[in-house]
């Protein structure tokens, strides 16, 4: 039975900030999607007071669809960007 004592634990040594920066460099549209999602949620909460005669459930459905649409759009742009990079490198 062999034991490997030289196991690298470098991935466990990085803190949250450096991990987020590394992940953002690997997939640049993920932070864009997260920021857009947060912005739409903040806008929805702001408009919650001034929704007029719109029912609460309808307002929440509209905000959910807008936030999900932004995230899907960011993912689509990210995939297009990745495909572009692959085609340029070839």
N, C-alpha and C positions, 0 to 999 in steps of 0.2 A: 504494500500500500504506500503510495507516494503522497507526501504532503507538500504543498506549495506555500512557503512562508513569505514569498515576495509578492503578495497580493497588493495591488495598487488600490488605494482608497481615495484617490484624488477627486473623484466625483462626489465623495461625501464631504470633502474638505471645503468646498466652495459655499459661500453664504448666499442668501436669497438674492441680493442685488447683483452679484456677478453671474448667478445662474440666469436671472432675467435678461441681463445684457447679452449673454451668450446665446440664449434662445432667440432673442430679437434679431441678432445678427444672422442666425441660421434661417429664420423665417420672418422677414421684415414686415409682413402684412398682418401678423398675429397681433402685435401691439396696436396697429391701426384699427383692427376690428374690435379689440377690447376698448380702446378709447372712444370709438364711435358708439359702441353699445352703451358705455357709461354716459356719453353725451345725450343720447336719445332718452335714456332713463331719466336723467336730470331734467331734460326738457319736458318729458311727460309729467314728472312730479310738479314742475313749475306750472304747466298748463292745467293741472288737475283742479286748481282753484277756479280757473276761468273757463270751464268746459261748457258753460251755458246749460242748455236743456238736454245735452247728451247724457245718456245713461252711463253709469260708472263702468259696467261690463263692456260696453262698446268702446269706451275710451281706453280701457286696459287692453282690449284686443287690438286696437289700432296701434298702440304703443309697442305691444309685443311683436306685431308683424313688422313694424318699422325697424325695431332693433334687430330682429332676426334677419331681415332683408339686408341691413348694413353688414352684418357679420358674414352672411353668405356672399355678398358682393366683395368684401375684403378677401375672403377665401378664394373666390374666383380670380381676382386680380393676382393674388399670390401664386396660384397655380399657373396662370398665364406668364407671370414673371419667371417662375422656375422653368417652364418649358422654353421660354425665350433664352434663358441662360444656357440650357442644355443645347439648344440649336446653335447658339453663337460659339460655344466651346467645341462643337463638332467640326 
